[in-house]
Amino acid sequence: MHIHVNTASEHLRDFAERLPELFDREGEVLHAGRNTIKAFEAEGERLVVKRFKRPNLLRAVIYTFFRRSKARRSYEHAVRLRALGVDSPEPVAWSEYRRRGLLCDSYYVSRRSDYTPLSQTTARFPAAGTLPVLEAFARFTVQLHEKGIEHRDFNHGNILWDRTPAGAYRFQLIDINRMHFDDRPLSSRACMINLRRLSCPAVAFLYILNRYAETRGWDVDDTLLRGTFFRLAFGRRKQLRKRFRHRKG
């Protein structure tokens, strides 16, 4: 077993260590898919635990000897994002368990957020109250790209938002095991490639692109054209992959 606990959450170490026995029989299921996400309460605190899918033999070798596990990367990326002034639910711990010397199960623990998924807002766009949220999100995305941050699962379901009592909008990133950090701003092409992952309704996507271009001082028509092209090409590629997997199966 390998386990790391945030120094600020040392009182939760026992909970983190007991996850293999607790996870299947306790907690509230938030998501059940390739990975499983559950909500827990421990020591009076609200936590979220993500258990990653067990890797196949090849991936187990890779994650054991050549790459950090997804759980460890999630924790370390959260720490790095917060150091850069970008919010993500506070990381609590990561743990790895091996079988026959190879990675088997891994867990990432963070504090539970009360923020709203952006997907709920994009689904209602352009209903009242949604425009200022997406406009603020476009500005937030510009800040990410100017800081050289690329969230490689930049789906609208992996972005959370809230509004302060003063009326300011703030955002959090989740599902952050796949991130890229550069020491310089992303290129315009990299920005468009990143934005194409927003699988929100087209009208919401175009509004975000419009506000993104205006914030950066880019030509709006050109940005809308490029963004739409990248999004369509990305969607087409996903469809072809799905068809290939179906035929292979």
N, C-alpha and C positions, 0 to 999 in steps of 0.2 A: 504493500500500500504506500502511495505517495500522497501526502496531504499538505496543503498550505492554507493557513488561516490569516486573514487580515489582522494586524495587531490591534486594531480598534474593535475587533469582533472575537477576541480570544475567548470570551465567555460562551461563545457558540461552538467551540471546538468539539465538545462531546456530541452535539447534534450532528456536526459534519462527519465525525468519525462513525456514527451509527447509521448513516444513510443507506448502506447496502441492506440493512435489516428493516429500516423504516419505510423506504421508498415505495415498495409494492403494497404495503398494508395500511399506510396512513397518507394523509394529505389530500387536497382537493385537486382533481385533474383540471388543468387549464388548457392543455393541448395534448392530444394523443395522435402521433403520426410517426414519421421516421425517428424523431426524438420525442421524449415525453417530458412535459413540463407540469410541475405540481406546486401548489401553494401550501405552506406549512406555517404553524406558529410555534416558536421555540423561545423560551426565556422571555415571554411577553412580547416578542417581536414578530412581525409579519415578513416571511421570507418566500422566495421563489427558487425552486431547484429544477435544474434542467439535467436530465440524464440522457447522454448521447447514445445513439444506436451503436450496438457492438460492431466493431469493424470486422471485415472479412480477414482472412489470413494475411493477404498482401498488405492491406492497410494497417493491420495490427503490427506487422514488422516495421512499417514506415513510421507509425506513431510511437513505437517503442524505442527505435534507434536513430531515426533521422529527423523527425518533426515533433514539435510540441503537440500535445493532445488538444482537441477542440475545447475541452474544459479549461485547460491552462491558458490557452490563447484568449478565451473569453474573459477570464479574470485579468490577464495582463493588458489586454486592449482596453478594458474598462478603466484600469488605473492610468493608462497613458492618455486616454481621451479626457479624463477628468483633470489631468495635469495640464492639458492643452486648453482647458476652459470649455470643453464640450461635455455635456451631462450624459450620464448613463447610470442606471440604478446602482447604488453603492455595492461594490463587490465584497463578498464575505469570505468565500473559500473556494478552492478547487481540490478535487481528489481523483486519484487514479487507482485502479485495481487490476492486478495482472493474474493471468492463469498460464501456467507453464512458461513463465517468463515473458509473456507478451501481453500488451494492453488488452483488457477485456471491457470493463465498465469505467466510465468517467462521469463526474458530476460537477456542475458549476452552481454555486449558491450566491444569490444577491438579495438585497432587500427588495420588498415588493413595492412597486410604484402605483400611485393612484392616478397617474396621468391617463389621458384618453388616446386610444390608437388613432392615428391620422386616417386610417381606412374608414372609420366611422364618419369622418368629416367629408372625405372625398366622395363617399357614396351619396351624401346629401347635397353636394354642390350642384347648382348655385343657390341653395336655400339660404335664408337669412342667417347671418353669423358665420357662414363658411368662408366668404371671401377674405376677410382680414386674417383668418387662420392660415390660409394657403399663401397669402401674400407674405406673412411673417415667416412661413416655412421656406419660401423661395429665398428670402434674405438669409435665413439660417443655413441653407444649402450653399449659398455663395460663400459664407464664412468657412464652412467645411472645406470647400474646394480651394479657397485661397490659403488655407492652412496646410494644404497638401494631404487632406484626409479623404480616403476613398472607402466607403462602406460597400463591400462587394455583395451584400444582400440588401441593397437600398430599396426595399419594398415598402409601400405605404403602411403595411402591417408591422413593420419593424421600427416605426417612428412614433413616439408618443408626444403629446402636447398638453400644456396646462396654461392657465392664465393667472397672473398674479393679482392681488387685490388692487394694485396700481394700474392694471389693465395691460401689462406687458405679456407677450407670449414667450413661452420657454419650451424647449424640446429636449427629448431624451432619445438615445439610440439603444436598441436592444438587438439580440441575435448577432453579436459582434465578433464571432470567432473568425470570420473572414473579413479582414481589414487590411488596407495598405496605407502606410504613412510615408510621405515624402517630405524632404526638407525644403521644397519649393512648391508654389501653387501648381495645381493640375493643369495640363494643357487644355485648350478648348475642346479638342477631340475627346480627351479623357473625361471631361465634364459631361459631354453629351452621352458617352457610353455609360457613365454612371447613372445619369438621369433616366435613361431608357428603361431601367429596372423598376421604375414606379408603375406598378400594374394597376393604376387607378383608372376610372373612366376617362375617355379621351378628352372630354370637355374640361375636366379638372386638370389633366396633364398639360393641355395647351395653356390654360390660365397660369399654371406654375411656371411653364417655360417663358411666357410673356413677362411675368414679373421678375423672373431670374435674369432675363436679358436686359430689362430696364435697370435693374440693380447694378449690373456689371457694365452698363453703358455699351452693350453690344447691339448690333442691328437686329431689331425684333423679328422682321420677316425672315431674315436669314436663319436666325436661331430656331424659329418655329419650323422652318423647312428641314433643317438638319436634324432637329430633335425628333420630328415625325419620321424621317427616313430611318434613323437609328432604331426607333421604337418598333416600326413595322418589320425591319430586318430581324430584330431580336425576337419578336413574336413568331415570325416565320420559322426561324431556326428552332425555337422551342417546339413548334408543331411537328417539324420534321423529326426531331429527336423522339417525341412521344410516339409517332407512327412507327419509327424504327424499333423502339422498345416493344411496342405491341406486336409487331410482326415477329420479332425475335422470341417473344414469349410464347 
